[in-house]
Amino acid sequence: NWAAKVKKHLQQDQGLAVDFEFEQFNRDPLQATGSFPEHKLFQVEPSNNIVVVFNEPVNDEGMEQVKLFRQDSNEPVPVQVRSSGSNLVITPLNELAAGQRYYLDLGDGLKDQDLFDPSHLQFVPGDATDGTGQIVFDTAS
């Protein structure tokens, strides 16, 4: 058992009474469990940040693949993406245009922060994207 070997090694090397538990395997895939605005929401305030909530803290690696697009032109919208615990906060660098449809594409590079076996983001029916990997919303006119 790998955990027992590490524990024994730490006790021998440090003379410490180490008593910790950790999971050897990362069983839960990273999933988007909620968002603001919600997928398919109308009348979103154009000046608001976009927040995506996950079931686990998100690693900074892969955040560069998160992109926001204006749907009518498919033009990417410049954004800043940062993680805050189990949330991703997407801040458009300019206010979004009123009365437009946008879509946030979460990409395929996001992972959780598991040190040994990070799990990749999985899209499933019933998640915040309805399994599509995108959150679509319309700004208020």
C-alpha positions as CSV (number, residue, x, y, z in Angstrom):
1,N,0.0,0.0,0.0
2,W,1.6,3.2,-1.2
3,A,0.1,5.4,1.5
4,A,1.4,3.1,4.2
5,K,4.9,3.2,2.7
6,V,4.9,7.0,2.6
7,K,3.6,7.2,6.2
8,K,6.3,4.8,7.4
9,H,9.0,6.7,5.5
10,L,7.9,10.0,7.0
11,Q,7.9,8.5,10.5
12,Q,11.4,7.0,10.1
13,D,13.0,10.1,8.5
14,Q,11.4,12.7,10.7
15,G,10.8,10.8,13.9
16,L,7.3,12.2,13.7
17,A,4.0,10.6,14.6
18,V,2.3,11.1,11.2
19,D,-1.3,10.2,11.1
20,F,-3.0,11.4,8.0
21,E,-5.4,9.9,5.5
22,F,-5.7,10.7,1.9
23,E,-7.4,9.1,-1.1
24,Q,-5.1,7.2,-3.4
25,F,-7.4,7.5,-6.3
26,N,-9.3,10.6,-7.5
27,R,-12.7,9.0,-8.0
28,D,-14.9,12.0,-8.8
29,P,-14.5,13.6,-12.2
30,L,-14.5,17.4,-12.4
31,Q,-17.9,18.6,-13.3
32,A,-19.6,22.0,-13.7
33,T,-22.4,22.0,-11.2
34,G,-23.8,25.5,-11.7
35,S,-23.3,28.8,-13.3
36,F,-24.3,32.5,-13.2
37,P,-25.8,33.3,-15.5
38,E,-27.4,29.9,-15.9
39,H,-27.3,28.1,-19.2
40,K,-30.0,29.5,-21.6
41,L,-30.8,32.5,-19.3
42,F,-32.2,35.7,-20.9
43,Q,-32.0,39.3,-19.7
44,V,-28.5,39.0,-18.2
45,E,-26.9,42.2,-17.1
46,P,-24.1,43.0,-19.6
47,S,-21.7,44.2,-16.9
48,N,-21.7,41.1,-14.7
49,N,-19.0,38.6,-14.4
50,I,-19.7,35.0,-15.4
51,V,-19.2,32.4,-12.7
52,V,-19.0,28.7,-13.2
53,V,-19.2,26.5,-10.1
54,F,-17.5,23.1,-10.0
55,N,-17.7,20.1,-7.6
56,E,-14.0,20.5,-6.7
57,P,-11.4,23.2,-6.8
58,V,-10.1,23.9,-10.3
59,N,-6.4,23.9,-11.3
60,D,-5.1,27.0,-13.0
61,E,-3.8,24.9,-15.8
62,G,-6.2,24.7,-18.8
63,M,-8.0,28.0,-17.9
64,E,-6.6,29.6,-21.1
65,Q,-8.9,27.3,-23.1
66,V,-12.0,28.9,-21.5
67,K,-13.4,31.3,-24.2
68,L,-16.4,33.6,-24.5
69,F,-17.9,34.2,-27.9
70,R,-20.5,36.6,-29.3
71,Q,-22.8,34.1,-31.2
72,D,-23.9,36.3,-34.1
73,S,-20.3,36.9,-35.3
74,N,-18.5,33.9,-33.6
75,E,-15.9,36.6,-32.5
76,P,-14.1,35.8,-29.3
77,V,-14.6,38.3,-26.5
78,P,-11.5,39.2,-24.5
79,V,-11.8,37.9,-20.9
80,Q,-9.8,37.4,-17.8
81,V,-10.3,33.9,-16.3
82,R,-9.3,33.1,-12.7
83,S,-10.1,30.4,-10.3
84,S,-11.4,31.0,-6.8
85,G,-11.7,27.7,-5.0
86,S,-14.3,25.6,-6.8
87,N,-15.4,28.6,-9.0
88,L,-14.1,30.0,-12.2
89,V,-14.7,33.7,-12.5
90,I,-14.8,35.0,-16.1
91,T,-14.5,38.8,-16.4
92,P,-15.1,40.3,-19.8
93,L,-12.5,43.1,-20.4
94,N,-15.2,45.3,-21.9
95,E,-18.9,45.4,-21.1
96,L,-20.9,42.9,-23.2
97,A,-23.2,44.3,-25.9
98,A,-26.8,44.6,-24.9
99,G,-29.4,42.3,-26.5
100,Q,-26.9,39.8,-27.8
101,R,-26.4,36.0,-27.4
102,Y,-23.1,34.9,-26.0
103,Y,-21.7,31.5,-25.3
104,L,-19.0,30.5,-22.9
105,D,-16.9,27.5,-24.1
106,L,-15.2,25.7,-21.2
107,G,-12.8,23.9,-23.5
108,D,-11.3,20.5,-22.7
109,G,-8.2,21.5,-20.7
110,L,-9.7,22.0,-17.2
111,K,-8.7,19.7,-14.3
112,D,-9.2,19.5,-10.6
113,Q,-6.3,20.2,-8.2
114,D,-5.7,16.6,-7.2
115,L,-1.9,16.3,-6.7
116,F,-1.4,12.7,-7.9
117,D,-4.2,12.0,-10.3
118,P,-6.0,15.1,-11.5
119,S,-9.3,14.4,-13.2
120,H,-10.3,16.2,-16.4
121,L,-13.6,18.1,-16.7
122,Q,-16.4,15.8,-17.9
123,F,-19.6,17.1,-19.4
124,V,-22.7,15.1,-18.6
125,P,-26.5,15.6,-19.1
126,G,-27.8,17.6,-16.1
127,D,-24.6,19.5,-15.5
128,A,-24.4,23.3,-15.8
129,T,-23.9,23.1,-19.5
130,D,-26.6,20.3,-20.2
131,G,-23.6,18.2,-21.3
132,T,-22.6,20.5,-24.1
133,G,-19.5,22.1,-22.5
134,Q,-21.0,25.6,-23.3
135,I,-23.1,28.0,-21.3
136,V,-25.3,30.1,-23.6
137,F,-27.0,33.3,-22.4
138,D,-28.6,36.5,-23.8
139,T,-27.8,40.0,-22.5
140,A,-30.6,42.4,-21.6
141,S,-31.5,44.9,-24.3
